[in-house]
Amino acid sequence: MNDRPPLVLRLIRGFGRFWWDFLVGDTPELFVAALVIIGVIALLSERGHFNTAAIVVLPAFATLALAASLVRAVRLSRRK
């Protein structure tokens, strides 16, 4: 007997795994940070019409998120 799941289910799982690996990869904190940054920028732009503030906040938050990820990676590599 064939114990493999149906083709459609395997395709859906493969599609989901591809997007998870593509978007999240090894650093889920950067994915979450990107979502938060996009949300904050959208709120600044739409609610308060602070487009200039959004232009300044975007690179600042992105730099902070990358720095936090780097600190975490260095800390993890020193433990090994």
PyMOL Python script that loads the backbone (N, CA, C, O; Angstrom):
from pymol import cmd

cmd.read_pdbstr("""\
ATOM      1  N   MET A   1       0.828  -1.198   0.000  1.00  0.00           N
ATOM      2  CA  MET A   1       0.000   0.000   0.000  1.00  0.00           C
ATOM      3  C   MET A   1       0.868   1.256   0.000  1.00  0.00           C
ATOM      4  O   MET A   1       2.010   1.245   0.460  1.00  0.00           O
ATOM      5  N   ASN A   2       0.308   2.312  -0.516  1.00  0.00           N
ATOM      6  CA  ASN A   2       1.011   3.591  -0.608  1.00  0.00           C
ATOM      7  C   ASN A   2       0.707   4.408   0.645  1.00  0.00           C
ATOM      8  O   ASN A   2      -0.435   4.800   0.883  1.00  0.00           O
ATOM      9  N   ASP A   3       1.765   4.663   1.456  1.00  0.00           N
ATOM     10  CA  ASP A   3       1.585   5.425   2.697  1.00  0.00           C
ATOM     11  C   ASP A   3       1.825   6.917   2.514  1.00  0.00           C
ATOM     12  O   ASP A   3       1.732   7.677   3.477  1.00  0.00           O
ATOM     13  N   ARG A   4       2.131   7.344   1.303  1.00  0.00           N
ATOM     14  CA  ARG A   4       2.396   8.759   1.060  1.00  0.00           C
ATOM     15  C   ARG A   4       1.091   9.543   1.024  1.00  0.00           C
ATOM     16  O   ARG A   4       0.068   9.026   0.574  1.00  0.00           O
ATOM     17  N   PRO A   5       1.122  10.805   1.502  1.00  0.00           N
ATOM     18  CA  PRO A   5      -0.072  11.638   1.409  1.00  0.00           C
ATOM     19  C   PRO A   5      -0.403  11.957  -0.051  1.00  0.00           C
ATOM     20  O   PRO A   5       0.443  11.790  -0.930  1.00  0.00           O
ATOM     21  N   PRO A   6      -1.609  12.406  -0.308  1.00  0.00           N
ATOM     22  CA  PRO A   6      -1.985  12.750  -1.688  1.00  0.00           C
ATOM     23  C   PRO A   6      -1.109  13.872  -2.256  1.00  0.00           C
ATOM     24  O   PRO A   6      -0.525  14.666  -1.518  1.00  0.00           O
ATOM     25  N   LEU A   7      -1.041  13.910  -3.566  1.00  0.00           N
ATOM     26  CA  LEU A   7      -0.192  14.868  -4.265  1.00  0.00           C
ATOM     27  C   LEU A   7      -0.536  16.314  -3.901  1.00  0.00           C
ATOM     28  O   LEU A   7       0.364  17.128  -3.693  1.00  0.00           O
ATOM     29  N   VAL A   8      -1.813  16.636  -3.822  1.00  0.00           N
ATOM     30  CA  VAL A   8      -2.219  18.007  -3.509  1.00  0.00           C
ATOM     31  C   VAL A   8      -1.708  18.408  -2.129  1.00  0.00           C
ATOM     32  O   VAL A   8      -1.229  19.529  -1.953  1.00  0.00           O
ATOM     33  N   LEU A   9      -1.800  17.525  -1.161  1.00  0.00           N
ATOM     34  CA  LEU A   9      -1.330  17.821   0.191  1.00  0.00           C
ATOM     35  C   LEU A   9       0.189  18.009   0.204  1.00  0.00           C
ATOM     36  O   LEU A   9       0.698  18.898   0.886  1.00  0.00           O
ATOM     37  N   ARG A  10       0.908  17.181  -0.540  1.00  0.00           N
ATOM     38  CA  ARG A  10       2.364  17.341  -0.614  1.00  0.00           C
ATOM     39  C   ARG A  10       2.744  18.655  -1.279  1.00  0.00           C
ATOM     40  O   ARG A  10       3.701  19.307  -0.860  1.00  0.00           O
ATOM     41  N   LEU A  11       2.006  19.052  -2.312  1.00  0.00           N
ATOM     42  CA  LEU A  11       2.289  20.326  -2.981  1.00  0.00           C
ATOM     43  C   LEU A  11       2.022  21.510  -2.055  1.00  0.00           C
ATOM     44  O   LEU A  11       2.796  22.467  -2.031  1.00  0.00           O
ATOM     45  N   ILE A  12       0.942  21.448  -1.304  1.00  0.00           N
ATOM     46  CA  ILE A  12       0.624  22.529  -0.359  1.00  0.00           C
ATOM     47  C   ILE A  12       1.689  22.619   0.727  1.00  0.00           C
ATOM     48  O   ILE A  12       2.131  23.715   1.070  1.00  0.00           O
ATOM     49  N   ARG A  13       2.100  21.490   1.264  1.00  0.00           N
ATOM     50  CA  ARG A  13       3.161  21.487   2.283  1.00  0.00           C
ATOM     51  C   ARG A  13       4.465  22.033   1.720  1.00  0.00           C
ATOM     52  O   ARG A  13       5.135  22.835   2.370  1.00  0.00           O
ATOM     53  N   GLY A  14       4.828  21.607   0.519  1.00  0.00           N
ATOM     54  CA  GLY A  14       6.055  22.098  -0.100  1.00  0.00           C
ATOM     55  C   GLY A  14       6.010  23.590  -0.351  1.00  0.00           C
ATOM     56  O   GLY A  14       7.002  24.290  -0.145  1.00  0.00           O
ATOM     57  N   PHE A  15       4.859  24.081  -0.797  1.00  0.00           N
ATOM     58  CA  PHE A  15       4.684  25.513  -1.032  1.00  0.00           C
ATOM     59  C   PHE A  15       4.831  26.289   0.278  1.00  0.00           C
ATOM     60  O   PHE A  15       5.505  27.318   0.324  1.00  0.00           O
ATOM     61  N   GLY A  16       4.200  25.792   1.335  1.00  0.00           N
ATOM     62  CA  GLY A  16       4.301  26.444   2.642  1.00  0.00           C
ATOM     63  C   GLY A  16       5.715  26.418   3.186  1.00  0.00           C
ATOM     64  O   GLY A  16       6.185  27.416   3.732  1.00  0.00           O
ATOM     65  N   ARG A  17       6.398  25.296   3.047  1.00  0.00           N
ATOM     66  CA  ARG A  17       7.780  25.199   3.534  1.00  0.00           C
ATOM     67  C   ARG A  17       8.708  26.127   2.757  1.00  0.00           C
ATOM     68  O   ARG A  17       9.611  26.731   3.335  1.00  0.00           O
ATOM     69  N   PHE A  18       8.490  26.239   1.455  1.00  0.00           N
ATOM     70  CA  PHE A  18       9.305  27.162   0.657  1.00  0.00           C
ATOM     71  C   PHE A  18       9.152  28.589   1.168  1.00  0.00           C
ATOM     72  O   PHE A  18      10.147  29.270   1.416  1.00  0.00           O
ATOM     73  N   TRP A  19       7.905  29.045   1.328  1.00  0.00           N
ATOM     74  CA  TRP A  19       7.693  30.423   1.761  1.00  0.00           C
ATOM     75  C   TRP A  19       8.179  30.646   3.178  1.00  0.00           C
ATOM     76  O   TRP A  19       8.691  31.723   3.481  1.00  0.00           O
ATOM     77  N   TRP A  20       8.036  29.664   4.059  1.00  0.00           N
ATOM     78  CA  TRP A  20       8.548  29.802   5.425  1.00  0.00           C
ATOM     79  C   TRP A  20      10.070  29.958   5.380  1.00  0.00           C
ATOM     80  O   TRP A  20      10.624  30.841   6.035  1.00  0.00           O
ATOM     81  N   ASP A  21      10.732  29.116   4.623  1.00  0.00           N
ATOM     82  CA  ASP A  21      12.186  29.191   4.534  1.00  0.00           C
ATOM     83  C   ASP A  21      12.631  30.471   3.845  1.00  0.00           C
ATOM     84  O   ASP A  21      13.639  31.063   4.230  1.00  0.00           O
ATOM     85  N   PHE A  22      11.893  30.902   2.832  1.00  0.00           N
ATOM     86  CA  PHE A  22      12.244  32.119   2.104  1.00  0.00           C
ATOM     87  C   PHE A  22      12.060  33.360   2.970  1.00  0.00           C
ATOM     88  O   PHE A  22      12.930  34.231   2.982  1.00  0.00           O
ATOM     89  N   LEU A  23      10.951  33.460   3.691  1.00  0.00           N
ATOM     90  CA  LEU A  23      10.655  34.658   4.476  1.00  0.00           C
ATOM     91  C   LEU A  23      11.309  34.641   5.857  1.00  0.00           C
ATOM     92  O   LEU A  23      11.854  35.653   6.298  1.00  0.00           O
ATOM     93  N   VAL A  24      11.258  33.528   6.523  1.00  0.00           N
ATOM     94  CA  VAL A  24      11.754  33.457   7.894  1.00  0.00           C
ATOM     95  C   VAL A  24      13.202  32.984   7.918  1.00  0.00           C
ATOM     96  O   VAL A  24      14.052  33.616   8.545  1.00  0.00           O
ATOM     97  N   GLY A  25      13.480  31.893   7.249  1.00  0.00           N
ATOM     98  CA  GLY A  25      14.847  31.385   7.196  1.00  0.00           C
ATOM     99  C   GLY A  25      15.388  31.038   8.563  1.00  0.00           C
ATOM    100  O   GLY A  25      14.704  30.412   9.373  1.00  0.00           O
ATOM    101  N   ASP A  26      16.629  31.448   8.821  1.00  0.00           N
ATOM    102  CA  ASP A  26      17.295  31.122  10.082  1.00  0.00           C
ATOM    103  C   ASP A  26      17.052  32.157  11.170  1.00  0.00           C
ATOM    104  O   ASP A  26      17.356  31.907  12.336  1.00  0.00           O
ATOM    105  N   THR A  27      16.511  33.307  10.811  1.00  0.00           N
ATOM    106  CA  THR A  27      16.356  34.384  11.790  1.00  0.00           C
ATOM    107  C   THR A  27      14.912  34.884  11.829  1.00  0.00           C
ATOM    108  O   THR A  27      14.576  35.874  11.179  1.00  0.00           O
ATOM    109  N   PRO A  28      14.068  34.204  12.584  1.00  0.00           N
ATOM    110  CA  PRO A  28      12.670  34.645  12.659  1.00  0.00           C
ATOM    111  C   PRO A  28      12.511  36.034  13.281  1.00  0.00           C
ATOM    112  O   PRO A  28      11.517  36.714  13.027  1.00  0.00           O
ATOM    113  N   GLU A  29      13.485  36.459  14.093  1.00  0.00           N
ATOM    114  CA  GLU A  29      13.359  37.785  14.707  1.00  0.00           C
ATOM    115  C   GLU A  29      13.440  38.888  13.655  1.00  0.00           C
ATOM    116  O   GLU A  29      12.815  39.937  13.813  1.00  0.00           O
ATOM    117  N   LEU A  30      14.198  38.667  12.589  1.00  0.00           N
ATOM    118  CA  LEU A  30      14.252  39.676  11.530  1.00  0.00           C
ATOM    119  C   LEU A  30      12.941  39.728  10.749  1.00  0.00           C
ATOM    120  O   LEU A  30      12.523  40.801  10.313  1.00  0.00           O
ATOM    121  N   PHE A  31      12.301  38.598  10.572  1.00  0.00           N
ATOM    122  CA  PHE A  31      10.994  38.574   9.911  1.00  0.00           C
ATOM    123  C   PHE A  31       9.968  39.334  10.736  1.00  0.00           C
ATOM    124  O   PHE A  31       9.207  40.140  10.200  1.00  0.00           O
ATOM    125  N   VAL A  32       9.948  39.079  12.034  1.00  0.00           N
ATOM    126  CA  VAL A  32       9.011  39.780  12.922  1.00  0.00           C
ATOM    127  C   VAL A  32       9.353  41.268  12.956  1.00  0.00           C
ATOM    128  O   VAL A  32       8.456  42.111  12.917  1.00  0.00           O
ATOM    129  N   ALA A  33      10.632  41.593  13.027  1.00  0.00           N
ATOM    130  CA  ALA A  33      11.039  43.002  13.038  1.00  0.00           C
ATOM    131  C   ALA A  33      10.611  43.705  11.755  1.00  0.00           C
ATOM    132  O   ALA A  33      10.167  44.852  11.798  1.00  0.00           O
ATOM    133  N   ALA A  34      10.738  43.036  10.624  1.00  0.00           N
ATOM    134  CA  ALA A  34      10.318  43.645   9.351  1.00  0.00           C
ATOM    135  C   ALA A  34       8.819  43.909   9.353  1.00  0.00           C
ATOM    136  O   ALA A  34       8.372  44.958   8.891  1.00  0.00           O
ATOM    137  N   LEU A  35       8.043  42.964   9.869  1.00  0.00           N
ATOM    138  CA  LEU A  35       6.595  43.168   9.945  1.00  0.00           C
ATOM    139  C   LEU A  35       6.246  44.333  10.866  1.00  0.00           C
ATOM    140  O   LEU A  35       5.372  45.139  10.546  1.00  0.00           O
ATOM    141  N   VAL A  36       6.922  44.425  11.999  1.00  0.00           N
ATOM    142  CA  VAL A  36       6.674  45.530  12.939  1.00  0.00           C
ATOM    143  C   VAL A  36       7.069  46.859  12.314  1.00  0.00           C
ATOM    144  O   VAL A  36       6.330  47.838  12.422  1.00  0.00           O
ATOM    145  N   ILE A  37       8.218  46.904  11.666  1.00  0.00           N
ATOM    146  CA  ILE A  37       8.676  48.139  11.028  1.00  0.00           C
ATOM    147  C   ILE A  37       7.691  48.578   9.955  1.00  0.00           C
ATOM    148  O   ILE A  37       7.332  49.754   9.886  1.00  0.00           O
ATOM    149  N   ILE A  38       7.256  47.654   9.128  1.00  0.00           N
ATOM    150  CA  ILE A  38       6.282  47.996   8.080  1.00  0.00           C
ATOM    151  C   ILE A  38       4.993  48.519   8.707  1.00  0.00           C
ATOM    152  O   ILE A  38       4.412  49.484   8.210  1.00  0.00           O
ATOM    153  N   GLY A  39       4.542  47.894   9.791  1.00  0.00           N
ATOM    154  CA  GLY A  39       3.333  48.358  10.473  1.00  0.00           C
ATOM    155  C   GLY A  39       3.483  49.751  11.054  1.00  0.00           C
ATOM    156  O   GLY A  39       2.581  50.579  10.929  1.00  0.00           O
ATOM    157  N   VAL A  40       4.617  50.014  11.688  1.00  0.00           N
ATOM    158  CA  VAL A  40       4.856  51.343  12.273  1.00  0.00           C
ATOM    159  C   VAL A  40       4.917  52.408  11.184  1.00  0.00           C
ATOM    160  O   VAL A  40       4.348  53.490  11.335  1.00  0.00           O
ATOM    161  N   ILE A  41       5.602  52.104  10.098  1.00  0.00           N
ATOM    162  CA  ILE A  41       5.710  53.062   8.997  1.00  0.00           C
ATOM    163  C   ILE A  41       4.333  53.323   8.386  1.00  0.00           C
ATOM    164  O   ILE A  41       3.995  54.463   8.066  1.00  0.00           O
ATOM    165  N   ALA A  42       3.548  52.269   8.229  1.00  0.00           N
ATOM    166  CA  ALA A  42       2.198  52.440   7.678  1.00  0.00           C
ATOM    167  C   ALA A  42       1.342  53.305   8.596  1.00  0.00           C
ATOM    168  O   ALA A  42       0.609  54.176   8.127  1.00  0.00           O
ATOM    169  N   LEU A  43       1.434  53.067   9.901  1.00  0.00           N
ATOM    170  CA  LEU A  43       0.663  53.886  10.844  1.00  0.00           C
ATOM    171  C   LEU A  43       1.124  55.343  10.825  1.00  0.00           C
ATOM    172  O   LEU A  43       0.299  56.256  10.831  1.00  0.00           O
ATOM    173  N   LEU A  44       2.422  55.558  10.803  1.00  0.00           N
ATOM    174  CA  LEU A  44       2.928  56.929  10.754  1.00  0.00           C
ATOM    175  C   LEU A  44       2.467  57.644   9.484  1.00  0.00           C
ATOM    176  O   LEU A  44       2.096  58.817   9.524  1.00  0.00           O
ATOM    177  N   SER A  45       2.494  56.943   8.381  1.00  0.00           N
ATOM    178  CA  SER A  45       2.147  57.566   7.103  1.00  0.00           C
ATOM    179  C   SER A  45       0.650  57.821   6.968  1.00  0.00           C
ATOM    180  O   SER A  45       0.243  58.874   6.477  1.00  0.00           O
ATOM    181  N   GLU A  46      -0.160  56.880   7.394  1.00  0.00           N
ATOM    182  CA  GLU A  46      -1.606  56.981   7.184  1.00  0.00           C
ATOM    183  C   GLU A  46      -2.320  57.769   8.277  1.00  0.00           C
ATOM    184  O   GLU A  46      -3.113  58.663   7.982  1.00  0.00           O
ATOM    185  N   ARG A  47      -2.050  57.451   9.503  1.00  0.00           N
ATOM    186  CA  ARG A  47      -2.800  58.054  10.612  1.00  0.00           C
ATOM    187  C   ARG A  47      -2.400  59.497  10.876  1.00  0.00           C
ATOM    188  O   ARG A  47      -3.246  60.384  10.991  1.00  0.00           O
ATOM    189  N   GLY A  48      -1.103  59.709  10.968  1.00  0.00           N
ATOM    190  CA  GLY A  48      -0.651  61.035  11.349  1.00  0.00           C
ATOM    191  C   GLY A  48      -0.100  61.864  10.217  1.00  0.00           C
ATOM    192  O   GLY A  48       0.237  63.032  10.413  1.00  0.00           O
ATOM    193  N   HIS A  49      -0.002  61.286   9.038  1.00  0.00           N
ATOM    194  CA  HIS A  49       0.591  61.966   7.888  1.00  0.00           C
ATOM    195  C   HIS A  49       1.994  62.466   8.219  1.00  0.00           C
ATOM    196  O   HIS A  49       2.381  63.575   7.849  1.00  0.00           O
ATOM    197  N   PHE A  50       2.746  61.624   8.925  1.00  0.00           N
ATOM    198  CA  PHE A  50       4.125  61.943   9.282  1.00  0.00           C
ATOM    199  C   PHE A  50       5.073  61.270   8.298  1.00  0.00           C
ATOM    200  O   PHE A  50       5.878  60.424   8.687  1.00  0.00           O
ATOM    201  N   ASN A  51       4.982  61.639   7.035  1.00  0.00           N
ATOM    202  CA  ASN A  51       5.803  60.987   6.016  1.00  0.00           C
ATOM    203  C   ASN A  51       7.289  61.227   6.243  1.00  0.00           C
ATOM    204  O   ASN A  51       8.104  60.333   6.017  1.00  0.00           O
ATOM    205  N   THR A  52       7.646  62.426   6.686  1.00  0.00           N
ATOM    206  CA  THR A  52       9.053  62.716   6.943  1.00  0.00           C
ATOM    207  C   THR A  52       9.567  61.877   8.097  1.00  0.00           C
ATOM    208  O   THR A  52      10.680  61.354   8.042  1.00  0.00           O
ATOM    209  N   ALA A  53       8.759  61.747   9.145  1.00  0.00           N
ATOM    210  CA  ALA A  53       9.156  60.908  10.279  1.00  0.00           C
ATOM    211  C   ALA A  53       9.289  59.455   9.842  1.00  0.00           C
ATOM    212  O   ALA A  53      10.187  58.751  10.305  1.00  0.00           O
ATOM    213  N   ALA A  54       8.412  59.000   8.962  1.00  0.00           N
ATOM    214  CA  ALA A  54       8.483  57.622   8.472  1.00  0.00           C
ATOM    215  C   ALA A  54       9.779  57.385   7.701  1.00  0.00           C
ATOM    216  O   ALA A  54      10.370  56.308   7.786  1.00  0.00           O
ATOM    217  N   ILE A  55      10.214  58.382   6.957  1.00  0.00           N
ATOM    218  CA  ILE A  55      11.453  58.247   6.192  1.00  0.00           C
ATOM    219  C   ILE A  55      12.655  58.128   7.127  1.00  0.00           C
ATOM    220  O   ILE A  55      13.620  57.432   6.814  1.00  0.00           O
ATOM    221  N   VAL A  56      12.598  58.798   8.260  1.00  0.00           N
ATOM    222  CA  VAL A  56      13.698  58.731   9.224  1.00  0.00           C
ATOM    223  C   VAL A  56      13.612  57.459  10.061  1.00  0.00           C
ATOM    224  O   VAL A  56      14.634  56.846  10.371  1.00  0.00           O
ATOM    225  N   VAL A  57      12.403  57.064  10.423  1.00  0.00           N
ATOM    226  CA  VAL A  57      12.206  55.921  11.308  1.00  0.00           C
ATOM    227  C   VAL A  57      12.560  54.609  10.617  1.00  0.00           C
ATOM    228  O   VAL A  57      13.113  53.713  11.255  1.00  0.00           O
ATOM    229  N   LEU A  58      12.257  54.478   9.344  1.00  0.00           N
ATOM    230  CA  LEU A  58      12.505  53.220   8.635  1.00  0.00           C
ATOM    231  C   LEU A  58      13.967  52.782   8.700  1.00  0.00           C
ATOM    232  O   LEU A  58      14.229  51.666   9.148  1.00  0.00           O
ATOM    233  N   PRO A  59      14.924  53.595   8.281  1.00  0.00           N
ATOM    234  CA  PRO A  59      16.317  53.120   8.369  1.00  0.00           C
ATOM    235  C   PRO A  59      16.803  52.957   9.805  1.00  0.00           C
ATOM    236  O   PRO A  59      17.623  52.083  10.089  1.00  0.00           O
ATOM    237  N   ALA A  60      16.296  53.802  10.718  1.00  0.00           N
ATOM    238  CA  ALA A  60      16.712  53.677  12.112  1.00  0.00           C
ATOM    239  C   ALA A  60      16.244  52.342  12.699  1.00  0.00           C
ATOM    240  O   ALA A  60      17.029  51.642  13.338  1.00  0.00           O
ATOM    241  N   PHE A  61      14.983  51.986  12.492  1.00  0.00           N
ATOM    242  CA  PHE A  61      14.462  50.713  13.005  1.00  0.00           C
ATOM    243  C   PHE A  61      15.127  49.526  12.322  1.00  0.00           C
ATOM    244  O   PHE A  61      15.430  48.525  12.971  1.00  0.00           O
ATOM    245  N   ALA A  62      15.355  49.632  11.017  1.00  0.00           N
ATOM    246  CA  ALA A  62      16.010  48.538  10.298  1.00  0.00           C
ATOM    247  C   ALA A  62      17.429  48.320  10.821  1.00  0.00           C
ATOM    248  O   ALA A  62      17.864  47.180  10.986  1.00  0.00           O
ATOM    249  N   THR A  63      18.146  49.407  11.081  1.00  0.00           N
ATOM    250  CA  THR A  63      19.495  49.307  11.631  1.00  0.00           C
ATOM    251  C   THR A  63      19.470  48.682  13.015  1.00  0.00           C
ATOM    252  O   THR A  63      20.306  47.836  13.330  1.00  0.00           O
ATOM    253  N   LEU A  64      18.517  49.094  13.843  1.00  0.00           N
ATOM    254  CA  LEU A  64      18.396  48.502  15.181  1.00  0.00           C
ATOM    255  C   LEU A  64      18.069  47.013  15.113  1.00  0.00           C
ATOM    256  O   LEU A  64      18.622  46.223  15.879  1.00  0.00           O
ATOM    257  N   ALA A  65      17.190  46.629  14.219  1.00  0.00           N
ATOM    258  CA  ALA A  65      16.829  45.212  14.088  1.00  0.00           C
ATOM    259  C   ALA A  65      18.033  44.392  13.619  1.00  0.00           C
ATOM    260  O   ALA A  65      18.278  43.303  14.137  1.00  0.00           O
ATOM    261  N   LEU A  66      18.777  44.902  12.652  1.00  0.00           N
ATOM    262  CA  LEU A  66      19.958  44.181  12.183  1.00  0.00           C
ATOM    263  C   LEU A  66      21.039  44.111  13.255  1.00  0.00           C
ATOM    264  O   LEU A  66      21.714  43.089  13.385  1.00  0.00           O
ATOM    265  N   ALA A  67      21.210  45.183  14.020  1.00  0.00           N
ATOM    266  CA  ALA A  67      22.200  45.177  15.106  1.00  0.00           C
ATOM    267  C   ALA A  67      21.806  44.161  16.180  1.00  0.00           C
ATOM    268  O   ALA A  67      22.659  43.433  16.689  1.00  0.00           O
ATOM    269  N   ALA A  68      20.525  44.111  16.521  1.00  0.00           N
ATOM    270  CA  ALA A  68      20.065  43.141  17.520  1.00  0.00           C
ATOM    271  C   ALA A  68      20.271  41.714  17.024  1.00  0.00           C
ATOM    272  O   ALA A  68      20.657  40.838  17.798  1.00  0.00           O
ATOM    273  N   SER A  69      20.017  41.480  15.754  1.00  0.00           N
ATOM    274  CA  SER A  69      20.238  40.151  15.184  1.00  0.00           C
ATOM    275  C   SER A  69      21.722  39.794  15.194  1.00  0.00           C
ATOM    276  O   SER A  69      22.083  38.654  15.483  1.00  0.00           O
ATOM    277  N   LEU A  70      22.569  40.750  14.886  1.00  0.00           N
ATOM    278  CA  LEU A  70      24.004  40.518  14.899  1.00  0.00           C
ATOM    279  C   LEU A  70      24.507  40.197  16.301  1.00  0.00           C
ATOM    280  O   LEU A  70      25.307  39.279  16.482  1.00  0.00           O
ATOM    281  N   VAL A  71      24.038  40.950  17.294  1.00  0.00           N
ATOM    282  CA  VAL A  71      24.428  40.697  18.684  1.00  0.00           C
ATOM    283  C   VAL A  71      23.995  39.293  19.100  1.00  0.00           C
ATOM    284  O   VAL A  71      24.745  38.580  19.766  1.00  0.00           O
ATOM    285  N   ARG A  72      22.795  38.903  18.710  1.00  0.00           N
ATOM    286  CA  ARG A  72      22.293  37.565  19.048  1.00  0.00           C
ATOM    287  C   ARG A  72      23.148  36.492  18.379  1.00  0.00           C
ATOM    288  O   ARG A  72      23.484  35.493  19.015  1.00  0.00           O
ATOM    289  N   ALA A  73      23.504  36.680  17.115  1.00  0.00           N
ATOM    290  CA  ALA A  73      24.313  35.699  16.390  1.00  0.00           C
ATOM    291  C   ALA A  73      25.711  35.578  16.994  1.00  0.00           C
ATOM    292  O   ALA A  73      26.242  34.474  17.108  1.00  0.00           O
ATOM    293  N   VAL A  74      26.305  36.699  17.377  1.00  0.00           N
ATOM    294  CA  VAL A  74      27.634  36.667  17.989  1.00  0.00           C
ATOM    295  C   VAL A  74      27.563  35.943  19.324  1.00  0.00           C
ATOM    296  O   VAL A  74      28.435  35.134  19.642  1.00  0.00           O
ATOM    297  N   ARG A  75      26.534  36.228  20.100  1.00  0.00           N
ATOM    298  CA  ARG A  75      26.369  35.575  21.394  1.00  0.00           C
ATOM    299  C   ARG A  75      26.212  34.067  21.239  1.00  0.00           C
ATOM    300  O   ARG A  75      26.798  33.293  21.996  1.00  0.00           O
ATOM    301  N   LEU A  76      25.424  33.656  20.261  1.00  0.00           N
ATOM    302  CA  LEU A  76      25.218  32.227  20.015  1.00  0.00           C
ATOM    303  C   LEU A  76      26.494  31.549  19.517  1.00  0.00           C
ATOM    304  O   LEU A  76      26.764  30.404  19.879  1.00  0.00           O
ATOM    305  N   SER A  77      27.276  32.239  18.696  1.00  0.00           N
ATOM    306  CA  SER A  77      28.493  31.633  18.162  1.00  0.00           C
ATOM    307  C   SER A  77      29.559  31.501  19.248  1.00  0.00           C
ATOM    308  O   SER A  77      30.390  30.595  19.180  1.00  0.00           O
ATOM    309  N   ARG A  78      29.554  32.367  20.231  1.00  0.00           N
ATOM    310  CA  ARG A  78      30.538  32.276  21.314  1.00  0.00           C
ATOM    311  C   ARG A  78      30.232  31.137  22.263  1.00  0.00           C
ATOM    312  O   ARG A  78      31.133  30.627  22.930  1.00  0.00           O
ATOM    313  N   ARG A  79      28.976  30.730  22.334  1.00  0.00           N
ATOM    314  CA  ARG A  79      28.600  29.615  23.205  1.00  0.00           C
ATOM    315  C   ARG A  79      29.093  28.286  22.667  1.00  0.00           C
ATOM    316  O   ARG A  79      29.312  27.345  23.429  1.00  0.00           O
ATOM    317  N   LYS A  80      29.267  28.209  21.374  1.00  0.00           N
ATOM    318  CA  LYS A  80      29.643  26.923  20.749  1.00  0.00           C
ATOM    319  C   LYS A  80      31.079  26.617  20.881  1.00  0.00           C
ATOM    320  O   LYS A  80      31.534  25.577  20.406  1.00  0.00           O
TER     321      LYS A  80
END
""", "prot")
cmd.dss("prot")
cmd.show_as("cartoon", "prot")
cmd.util.cbc("prot")
cmd.orient("prot")
